[in-house]
Amino acid sequence: FNHVKVLSEGTDHVWAYRFRVPQGGNLPVRNLWVLWSDGEAGRVDYPLDAGAATKVRVTRLVSDAEGNFETQVLEPSEVKVLPRSPILVETVSND
């Protein structure tokens, strides 16, 4: 990555960072987000500004009992953060 921006440092118990990742050539820079919550109140809504992207891929960075990492494709406004369960969010091509 060539740039990181702090979006939230514990506001409402959410920690959020955006990373800009160059892809080389004429490809656009990719945005990735890492978010987590230190709260105990359950799911926290955290809508993202994903620019023109209408979908984002959300991957939970803590595996389930079988070692699988849950992945969902959502609208940026549907992103939710669980307590002590960090997520990686990346834009999905609108193609």
C-alpha positions, 0 to 999 in steps of 0.5 A, spaced: 500 500 500 502 507 498 497 510 503 493 509 509 488 513 512 485 513 519 477 513 519 475 512 526 480 511 532 475 508 537 469 512 535 463 508 538 467 503 539 469 502 531 476 502 529 477 503 521 483 504 516 483 505 509 489 503 505 490 505 498 493 499 494 496 501 487 495 495 482 500 497 476 499 499 469 493 503 467 489 499 473 486 504 478 488 504 485 484 499 489 481 501 496 481 496 502 479 497 509 480 494 515 475 495 521 473 492 528 470 493 534 472 493 541 465 494 544 460 489 547 453 491 544 453 487 538 453 489 531 455 496 529 453 499 522 459 502 519 457 505 512 463 506 507 464 511 502 466 506 496 466 511 491 463 509 485 463 502 487 456 499 488 458 492 492 464 491 497 467 484 499 467 483 506 471 477 509 471 476 517 479 475 519 477 470 524 475 463 522 470 459 524 471 452 528 472 449 521 478 454 519 473 457 514 473 465 513 466 468 512 465 472 506 459 476 503 458 481 498 454 487 500 452 494 498 457 499 502 452 501 506 450 494 509 457 493 512 457 491 520 462 490 525 462 485 530 465 485 537 472 482 536 471 480 529 476 484 524 474 485 517 477 486 511 473 490 506 475 491 498 471 494 492 468 489 487 468 491 480 462 494 477 463 490 471 
